Amino acid sequence: MREAAATYRRTLLLALQQTDAAYLAAGGSTEQIAALQRASAAAEAAVGQARTLYGAGLTGLLNVLDARRTALALGLIDDAQPG
């Protein structure tokens, strides 16, 4: 259970770091697009992993909501989409 939670945290941290990198790379459009694509993939992975862990009873709903919030901040998912 701790290992799964640690993996989730690492994935979420990576998504946040890549989001920051994407904002900082705003000067070059090619680099910006690549950074946003990496951030998008990481955020989507974090949401999926959080849902999986939650479904298995290995993490709380707050982690799922936090991952979704990160993805929403990137504009990756529609806020009207159910949990």
Disulfide bonds with the S-S distance in Angstrom:
none
